[in-house]
Amino acid sequence: MNDTPKSTSEPLISCLENEGLKFLFGTPSEKNIRFIDVKNGALLRFILALSEQAVLFMTVMYGLVTGNVGVCYGTLGREVTNMLVGIADT
């Protein structure tokens, strides 16, 4: 049996799980659909946000309220640029 990952998403999800992370904040898009597909079989819970700014605000508030590390993701280009609003606010 071949244990080679099908994409870089599998090792990334495994690393996040090994660190004890329980939530992943993000917005779905065609560029990260494989990441979301791999996540569906993982222990991480995907929290959907409607905008990239909301992703950052949710992640920051999760960290402040729980004391745990919050993780969010976005794709290159417009999404990451829109996340700058959330980063600038923190």
LOVOTI-24833 format. One record per residue: z negated, y negated, x of N, C-alpha, C in turn; residue in one letter. Coordinates in steps of 0.2 Angstrom, whole numbers, plus 5000, padded with zeros to 4 digits. Each point is the difference from the previous one (the first is absolute). Layout:
ZYXZYXZYXA ...
//
This chain:
500050065004500049944996500049945004M 500449954999500149945004499549954997N 499549975005499549954998500249935002D 500749995001500249945002500049954994T 499749945000500049964994500849984998P 500149994994500649984997500249925002K 499449975000500149925002499449985003S 500049945002499449975004499449994995T 500250004993499549994995499450065000S 500250065002499550054999499549995006E 500149995006499549995005499649944999P 500349944997499649944998499550024995L 500250034995499650024994499450045003I 500150055004499550045003499549965004S 500349955004499549965004499649964995C 500249974995499649964995499550054997L 500250064998499550044997499550025005E 500250015006499550025006499549955001N 500249944999499549945001499649994994E 500050044995499650004994500249954995G 500649975000500349954995500150034994L 499849974994500150034994500549964995K 500249945002500449964996500549975005F 500649994997500649975003500349954995L 500049945002500349944996500749995002F 500449994995500749985001500549994994G 500649995002500549994994500550055002T 500350034995500550055001500749975001P 500450035004500749975001500450065003S 500649995000500550055002499950025008E 499749955003500050015008499350045001K 499650004996499450045001499850064995N 500650024997499950054995499850075003I 500250025006499850065004499250005001R 499849945002499349995001499650014994F 500249984994499750014994500050074998I 500650035001500150074998499550055004D 499949995007499650035004499349994997V 499849944999499349984997499850044994K 500550024996499950034994499650075001N 500150035005499750065002499449995004G 499849945001499449995005499449984996A 499449995003499449984997500049934999L 500449965003500049934999500249984993L 499749954997500249974994500449945001R 500650004997500449945000499849954995F 499949945002499949954995500649955000I 500350004994500649964999499849934999L 500449955003499949934999500749974998A 500049954996500749974998500349955005L 499649985005500349955005499650025006S 500449985006499750015006499449965002E 499949944997499449965000499450034997Q 500250034995499450044996499850065004A 500550035004499850065004499549985005V 500149945004499549975005499449994997L 500049964994499449984997499550064998F 500450054997499650064998499750045006M 500450005006499850045006499449965003T 500049935000499549975003499350004995V 500150004994499450004996499750075000M 500450055000499850075001499550005006Y 500349985005499650005007499349964999G 500149944997499449965000499450034995L 500350034994499550034995499750065003V 500450055003499850065001499750015008T 500349955004499850015007500450055004G 500550034996500550055003500649965002N 500450035004500749985002500550004995V 500349954998500550004995500750005004G 500550044997500650015003500649984995V 500449965002500649984996500650015004C 500650014997500650005003500649974996Y 500549985004500649974997500650015005G 500549994997500650015004500249945004T 500550005005500249955004500449954995L 500049945002500449954997499549964995G 500349994994499749964995499350024998R 499850075000499450024998499449985005E 500250015006499549985005499949925001V 500649964999499949934999499649984995T 500150034994499649984994499250025001N 499950055004499350015002499649955004M 500449965003499749955004499649954996L 500249994994499549964996499350034999V 500050064999499450045000499649995006G 500450015006499650005006499849935002I 500449954998499749935001499449984996A 499950034995499549994995499350035003D 500150055004499450045002499649975006T 
//
